[in-house]
């Protein structure tokens, strides 16, 4: 079924996903995750209310009691799952996807992520099977306004930011629930009203098209920082005072100034396999160890919990925190970023100064190649470079990452599409161009 992905269930509503299918997801979910009580939130998409009704109907027909959180961010549902000790949770959202899409993000007890490898595959099989629905004693539905409790939690990270000039783009998404509560009124908001038609632009801050407004606003208002959330507020990205987009993986290094500056205990940080080598080099200045792991919340949050890391992050703008049930929160990450930026501004340092001090690598960004024979193509690239030089580091999960003294690359398959994703860094643009040309020449032979 097209909607079942590696990390969640997501697709075009009415085509890949409909209310009958969502009902069956709700009904069969208790066979995958033992539950008596489940927590459900939803975003502002036009199909979210219909999806909630179908999901709740399926869950209650299976005898499960549903607590309706109403309109929420995805991190609110993660936090509420842990705080109120629910057996499981579902967030109805398509995150950064276009307005006609929707989906479900599922977590087990203790906010454990549920992906295709640990539950969604079995759920997909049940939903797609001929197994009939046999209604049990009907479960209940109750409402819970968790915003006051969640805001009290976030306020622990809120400082006085009156010395900062900010631009914040809410992308007409769910972060707008906290616009005035967290950031006050001394900033320049963009697309502040939650609106499931996303009139400002699509809620995907990684797409440069959706960064145009905030980059212009940062320069116009001479802001110290721009903040842009995705649709469900589990991700956040930043624009420096020059109006330049900051690669989200570099923020992982910057967070060391908040989490690692005063600790006497040796801590661990987790980042994904695509993250800049500069991040590990920067973190080496602090009392920390680094774990490199697979891409996606189902893997990143699980690994952070496994190694009891203090925080972690990904190139896509997810940031995970031990004190947030090892889960990701765009709002919590933004408050931590503001604390760091405010402290350095008092020292006369700008955001671009901080980023320049972290990395001077030349970087390709993630490049996609449409290739069916993905494994063969990856193996050919890896063999070519291993024959030229022995890697200083080699990782063979989530594709491959090979590191050499002057450069490194990651090549990995898409979980859902016929794409190979390639990313490389080098200490000079000339070397990067030379190495990437060699890679591209090899991959061209696999493009049908």
Secondary structure, DSSP 8 states (H G I E B T S, - for coil): -TTB-SSSEEEEBTTTB-HHHHHHHHHHHHHHS--SEEEEEE-S-TTHHHHHHHHHHHHHHTT-EEEEEEE--HHHHHHHHHHTT-SEEEEE--TTS-TTEEEEEEEEGGGEE--GGGTHHHHHHHHTS-------S---EEE---HHHHHHHHGGG----TT--EEEE-TTSGGGGGHHHHH-SSEEEES-S--TT-SSS-S-TTSGGGGHHHHHHHHHTT-SEEEEE-TTSSBEEEE-TTS-B--HHHHHHHTHHHHTSS--S-EEEEEETTS-HHHHHHHTTSSEEEEEE-SSHHHHHHHHHHHT-SEEE-TTSBEEEGGGTTEE-HHHHHHHHHHHHHHHHHTT--HHHHHHHH---EE---EEEE-S-HHHHHHHHHHHHHHHS--SEEE-SSSEEEE-SSEEEEEEE-SSSSEEEEEEEESSHHHHHHHHHHHHHHHHTT--
